[in-house]
């Protein structure tokens, strides 16, 4: 694991020797960075760094710090070694570039996350077939034909909730292009060729498939970067490149669907078992409806979108409310109920004094002020409480 000093030095060097030509006008030397460990924060290229540590400094992302979009780099998460750190720095720095150069795609992000059909067998089938096409030894034209058709089929499955289409378009564009930048940096600097990882069927798929579409579309459309910045998602562009309806039997559609139906049943059983175990232990409910500002931090690879308004987190999760405090959990099940604005956690010991809820256990810690107790296991901290 790199130290903070080592990480800062490496990112400084990257900014002093920026890679050119990764994407239009993207230049990592112009990006403000906040690089941090559990104790300290070091700012690079930030015109107005705060004196106090920002409460929402919890993930590798881009966020506003003193009004300046800043790439945030947590050493504990992405500082394993140089070959991990620097490509991620290019990725997160590109999110800052997006804020200034991409026409926004407005998405109701967390509502859509909770409604995403991650446990729908037909949807999972289409996701798996996309991965199979991207991995196939086919011509670019043939891949585009199949990917466009599969993408249209997936969008039909997203029609059950109004929030989902822009959620997909937003993530596919923002995370797909940033992952594409990361892959280029890793290839140029360290000789690691782009690889299609485990795409999954939830939030993480947008990184992998989005980057795959970048590589694919860049081979046939010289205007694709301009189109992306002007507001089109990668799928939007893809659909203009092919209107052919291919024969999906070539992809063994029926066999993949059967396999995904079985895998989906296993996945559903696994998450239901977690929820049952949580309920057996007993739960605490914290209602946060209406609290602003509010931030969430989580591991995209260890969450499950239930599709019914709930997101189940299996590892790291944080709910951060700068006006009222935060809750931090790790290696335990947390249910975020988006529809009602409620967090469901294990019934751990707590203290409650002067409208302050305090939890200090191995897997859950919280200090939340201005909170009303409505029974032994129900707390409200929304604005109109």
N, C-alpha and C positions, 0 to 999 in steps of 0.2 A: 504494500500500500504506500502510495506517495505521501509525503508530508505536504502541508500547506505551502511551505516555502518552495519545495520542488515543483509543485503543480503551478504555482504562480510563475516561476521561472520558465517553465515549458510553454505556458500560454503567452507569456511575454515574447518568447522567441517566435512562436507562431504568428503573432501579430506583427513582429518586425520583419518576418519573411513570409508574407501571405501567399497562398496559392491563388493563381489567377485563372480565370476562365471557367470556374465551376458553375457559375450562373450569372448571366447578365452583369450587373454592376455590384454584385456582392463582394465585399472586401472586409475580411475579418479584422483588419487593422483599424477599422472605423467603429468597431462594436464595443460598447461598454460591457465590462464583465464584473461580476461579484463572485469571488472564489472563496469558499469557506469550509471550515471544519466545525466541530462541536463548540469551539471556543471563540475563534477569531474569523473575521471577514476581511478580505483584501480586495480593493476595487482597482480595476484597470480601466483607464480611458473614460472614467465617469466624471462628468463636469461638476457634480454636486453630491458627493457621497454623504450619507447620513452619519451622524455621530453614534446613534444607537443601532443595534442590530435589528433589522426588520423582522417582524414576527412571522411574515409569510415566506421567509427564506427557508424553504424546506425541500426543494426538489431541483432537478436539472430541468430548466425551463427558461422562458423569458417572462419578465414581469416588470411593472413600473416600480422604480425606486426613486423617490423624490422627483416624480414626474418624468423620469427618463427610462425608456424601455432598456432593460439590462438583461444580459444572459447570465443565469445563475448556475454555478458549478459546485455541487456538493462533493467534496473529496471522498467522503465516506461511501458514496454511491457509485461514482464514476472515476475515482482516482486509483484504480488498481495498478495501472502502469501507463506509460506514455502512449502506447498503441491503443489503449482504451480512451484515455483522456482527450487527446487532441482531436480525433474525429468527432467525438461528442461535443467538443468546444465549437467546431465548425457547424455542427447540427444546431446547437442552441443559439449560436450567434446568428444563424440564418433565420431563426424565429424573430429576432429583433429586426433583421432586414425586412421580413414579411410585414411587420407592423407599419413600416414606412413606405413600402412599395407595392403591396398587394391590395387590390380593391377588396374590401371585406366581403366575406360570406357570413351572414348573420345566422347563428345557430343557437337554439335553446339547448345548450350542451348537456347539462346534467339530466334534464327531463328526457332527452333523447337517449342518453346512456342507459337510463333505467327502463326504457321501452325497446331497446335494441334486441332483435330476435336471435340472440346468441344460442338459445336452446331449442330452436326450431330446426328440425331435421332437414327439411327441404332447403332452408337457407344455408345450413352447414354444408349440404351437398354442393351447392353452387360455389361456395367459398373454396371447397376442396378442389373442385374442377378448375377454378381459376389458377390455383397453385399448380395443378397438373399441367395446364397449358403453358404457364410461364417456364416450367422446367422442361417442357418437351423440346426435342431437337427438330423444330419446325422452322419454316420461313417466317420472317416478320409479318408478311401479309396474312398468312394463315393464322398466326397467333392473334393478330388484331381482329380478324373475323370472329374467332371463337370468344375472345375476351369481350368484345362489344356485345355479342349476343348474351353471354352469361351475365354481363353487367346489367343489361336491360331486364333480364329475368330477376336479378337480385332486387333491382329497384321496385319491381312489382311487389315483392315480398315486404318492402319497406312502407308500402302505402297504407298500412293499418294505423299509422300514427303520423300526424302532421309534422312532428319535429324531426323525423328520421332522415328525410332526403337531404336537407341542408347539413345535418350532422355528418352524414357520409361525405358530402361534397366538401365540407370544411376540413374534416380530418384527412381525407384522401389527399387534398391539396396541401394543407399545412404540414402534416407529419410525413406524407409521402415524399414531398420535395425536400424536406429537411433530411430525411433518411437517405435520399439520393445524394445530397451534398456530403453527408457523412461517409457514404460508400466511396465516393470519388476521392475524398481526402485520404481514406484508409488505403485505397489502391495506389494513389500517387506517392504517398509518403512511406508506406510500409509494404507495398507489393501484394496486398491482400485483395484478391478479385471479389467483386460484388457477389454475394450469395443470398439465395432465398432461404430465409430461416423458417422456423415453424410459424406459419402465418396465423394459426388459431382461427377463431371465429368471432372474436370480440374486438376490443379496442386495439390490440396489437396488430391485427391484420392490416390496418390502414398504413402502418409504417412499411410493411413488407410489400404488399400489393401496390401501394402508391408508388414506391420506388421502382418496382418492376415496370409499372406503366410509364414512368419517366424514361427509363432506358428504351422501352419499346417505341413510344411516340416520338422520341428524339430522332429516331432513324428515318422517319417519314415526313415530319412536319417541321420545317425550318422556323416557323413562327410560334412554336408551342410555348416558349418561355414568355413571349409577349402576351399570348392568350391566357396563360395561367395568371400572370400578374394583373391582367385586365378583368379577372373575375371568374374564369372558367375553371372547373375542376378537371382533373385528369380524365374522369369518366365522361364529362361533357365533351371533351375533345375527342376521346375515343369513339363516341357514338357518331361523330361526323365523318369518321374514317371508314366505317363499314356499316352497311344495312343488310348484309347477307344473313340468311338464317341457315346456319350449318347443321349437319346431322350430328346430334350429341351422342348417338350410339358409338361414334368413333372414340368417345371418351369413356366408354363403359358406364354411361350414366346410371343405368339400373343397378349395376353392382356397387357403384359408389354410393348411391342413395341407400341401398340396403345396409352397407357398412356404417354410414353416418346415422341411420336410424338407430342402429344398435349402440353406437358410441354416444349418441344423444341421450338415450335411455340411461346409460351408465353415468353420464355427466349429471343428469337431473337427479339421479339417486344419490350421487355423492354430495351435491349441494343440499338436498333435502335432509340427508343424514346430519350434515353440519347444523342445519337450522333446528332439527329435532334435538340434537345434543345441547344446543344453546338454550332452547326452551326448557329442557329438563333441568339445567343448572339454575334456571331463573334469569330474568332479564331486568335491566334498567332502561328506561326510555327517556331520552332527552329531546324535547321538542324545540327546534330552532327556527321555526317558520318566521320569515320576515326579517331576520337578522342580516344587516348589511354594514360593512363589507363582510364577506364570508369566503373563505378559501378552503379547498380540499387538497390533500396530498395523498397519493396512493401508488401502488405498484400496478401498472396496467396488465401485467401478466398473471396477477393473482386476484383478479376480481371477476365476478360473474354477473352479467346483466340478466336479470330474471325475466325481463320483458313485460312486467306487470306493475312497474313503478318502483321496484326494489333493485338495489345493487348490493351484492354480498362480497365483502372483502375478506380474504383469507390470510392476509399478512399485514404489512404496514398500511396504516390509515391515519390521517390527521384531519381534524375539523378545527379550523383556525378562525376566530372572530376577534380581530384586534381590539374591539371595544369591550369585549367580555372575557377573553381568555382563549384557551384551546384544550382539545382532548387529543391525546396521542395513544395509539394502540399498535401492538406488534405481536405477530404469531398468535392471533386470536380472531374469532369470527366477529365481524361487525356488519350490521345490516343498515344501510342508508335508505330510508323510505322517502323517495323524492316527492311522491304525491302529497304526503301530509307534512313533510318537513320534520321527520323524526329519525333519530339515531337510536338503534337498538344494540345494546352491549350486554355482556355477561353481568349478572348481579354480583358485583364485587363489593367489598367493604368501602364505605365512604363516610365523610363527615359533611355536615351541612350547618353552617353558622352564618348569621347575618347575610342571608341570601347568596352565600358562596358555597358551591359544591366542590369538594376536594377529594380526589381519588389518587392513591399512590400504591399501586400493586405492580408485580413484575411485568404484566402485559398491558396494563392500562394506567395512564396517568392523566389527570385533568385538574385544572383550576378554572372554574367558570363562575363569574360574578353576575349580579343582577338576575338571579335565577330563582324562580318560584317553585316550591315543592308542593306537589298535588297528590300526595300519597307516598308510601314507602318507596315506590319504584318508578315514580313519574315526575319529571321535572320540566318546566316550561321556561324558555328564555327568549321567546320571540318578542318583537317590539311592542305589540299590543297586549302583552300579558297583564 
